């Protein structure tokens, strides 16, 4: 392996045709977040700065560059839903990222079906095979190393209800590749899928000692 490195300081600039950060931290699961404003307007938007941060209780979160409609709705109502983006839904998820006026309903825009959940008022995407109903636990305005506040917001929520298409459960085990999840992986247009052909298994050292 070469010891040479292309090095840069992000504050100065990367000097490349496209910022490599999104390609290096990859693939990134997509936070397809549905929410409802206090006035009752539905919103649906994908966020690629997303992940799971705690097991019990399950905590998921996403970061928004700018205080967008999703963030405003969640701060108003304290609720949101995460919907799994699959290969058949990738185009609709991409369309839901369009910059539109706050009063525009992305469910209507994309032709997706809003579905009522069990515990929150925010709508689920009926076409998505997995949905997490969430209640807001924390929101943070991010800051840089100098303590300067950024126009970036981290939303964390507890998953209070989980909905899974039974077709994705085999003998009670969730089949990740069968769901055909898609992920963002850098560049302005790069998406990737997951297939069983790419799977490999490793047993944790502590488990081998038992």
Secondary structure in CASP SS format (residue, H / E / C, confidence):
PFRMAT SS
TARGET T0000
AUTHOR 0000-0000-0000
METHOD secondary structure of the structure
MODEL  1
X C 1.00
X C 1.00
X C 1.00
X C 1.00
X C 1.00
X C 1.00
X C 1.00
X C 1.00
X C 1.00
X C 1.00
X C 1.00
X C 1.00
X C 1.00
X C 1.00
X C 1.00
X C 1.00
X C 1.00
X C 1.00
X C 1.00
X C 1.00
X H 1.00
X H 1.00
X H 1.00
X H 1.00
X C 1.00
X C 1.00
X C 1.00
X E 1.00
X E 1.00
X C 1.00
X E 1.00
X E 1.00
X E 1.00
X E 1.00
X E 1.00
X E 1.00
X C 1.00
X C 1.00
X C 1.00
X C 1.00
X C 1.00
X E 1.00
X E 1.00
X E 1.00
X E 1.00
X E 1.00
X E 1.00
X C 1.00
X C 1.00
X E 1.00
X E 1.00
X E 1.00
X E 1.00
X E 1.00
X C 1.00
X C 1.00
X C 1.00
X C 1.00
X E 1.00
X E 1.00
X E 1.00
X E 1.00
X E 1.00
X E 1.00
X E 1.00
X C 1.00
X C 1.00
X C 1.00
X H 1.00
X H 1.00
X H 1.00
X H 1.00
X H 1.00
X H 1.00
X H 1.00
X H 1.00
X H 1.00
X C 1.00
X E 1.00
X E 1.00
X E 1.00
X E 1.00
X E 1.00
X C 1.00
X C 1.00
X E 1.00
X H 1.00
X H 1.00
X H 1.00
X H 1.00
X H 1.00
X H 1.00
X H 1.00
X H 1.00
X H 1.00
X C 1.00
X C 1.00
X C 1.00
X C 1.00
X C 1.00
X C 1.00
X C 1.00
X C 1.00
X C 1.00
X C 1.00
X H 1.00
X H 1.00
X H 1.00
X H 1.00
X H 1.00
X C 1.00
X C 1.00
X C 1.00
X E 1.00
X E 1.00
X C 1.00
X C 1.00
X C 1.00
X C 1.00
X C 1.00
X C 1.00
X C 1.00
X C 1.00
X E 1.00
X E 1.00
X C 1.00
X C 1.00
X C 1.00
X C 1.00
X E 1.00
X E 1.00
X E 1.00
X E 1.00
X E 1.00
X E 1.00
X E 1.00
X E 1.00
X E 1.00
X E 1.00
X E 1.00
X E 1.00
X E 1.00
X E 1.00
X C 1.00
X C 1.00
X C 1.00
X C 1.00
X C 1.00
X E 1.00
X E 1.00
X E 1.00
X E 1.00
X E 1.00
X E 1.00
X E 1.00
X E 1.00
X E 1.00
X E 1.00
X E 1.00
X E 1.00
X E 1.00
X E 1.00
X E 1.00
X E 1.00
X C 1.00
X H 1.00
X H 1.00
X H 1.00
X E 1.00
X E 1.00
X C 1.00
X C 1.00
X E 1.00
X E 1.00
X C 1.00
X C 1.00
X H 1.00
X H 1.00
X H 1.00
X C 1.00
X E 1.00
X E 1.00
X E 1.00
X E 1.00
X C 1.00
X C 1.00
X C 1.00
X C 1.00
X C 1.00
X C 1.00
X E 1.00
X E 1.00
X E 1.00
X C 1.00
X C 1.00
X H 1.00
X H 1.00
X H 1.00
X C 1.00
X C 1.00
X C 1.00
X C 1.00
X C 1.00
X C 1.00
X H 1.00
X H 1.00
X H 1.00
X H 1.00
X C 1.00
X C 1.00
END
